[in-house]
């Protein structure tokens, strides 16, 4: 990306402006890269260190770093650099070497260099927090698993197949969400993750949640789940 061809000393004034243009194009590419938010950094497991695209799904992305708010200047210099791009591009096209151009060129190059360090950053400062969130999410599904178990065990014992029992759970969830009548303490954010694209989420499929495991849950307390439907279709 940064070769000696764009960092060399220009041969003359014409060559100087050509180099300015090449350097400006590199700076703009960096400054206009997708910006990774904290939420994206936490939610998406990075594959950058596996030789693939980064967390934001792009070859180049301005990554999020887990630093204190008093030290985090990524967005400040990104905004400054983006605001300077139109002026600098126009000045390079006009080939007018003025005091203002020299000052603004220095500023945009500083912003570019600062942001480039985020683009080429292959560290994972949020790895430990992501692992903690993953553990928390697994635990947070205990209530959903218990509720699903109470419904599906009843369905299976009534002679339904696994697929039919799963369809009952999906229908119950869709009915609750569509009606908007949520049990006290259990909102849409609790029910919605149970289904994905009209089917039971893979977390609760036969591979990850057996009927045997469901029966064990049913034997335990049911005080952390919404009311189980009195009648099963």
Secondary structure as UniProt FT lines:
FT   HELIX           4..7
FT   HELIX           13..31
FT   STRAND          34..35
FT   HELIX           38..43
FT   HELIX           48..50
FT   TURN            55..56
FT   STRAND          61..62
FT   TURN            69..71
FT   HELIX           74..94
FT   HELIX           99..119
FT   TURN            125..126
FT   HELIX           127..140
FT   HELIX           142..157
FT   TURN            158..159
FT   HELIX           162..179
FT   TURN            184..185
FT   HELIX           188..191
FT   HELIX           192..194
FT   STRAND          195..196
FT   TURN            197..198
FT   STRAND          199..200
FT   HELIX           202..204
FT   TURN            206..208
FT   HELIX           211..218
FT   TURN            223..224
//
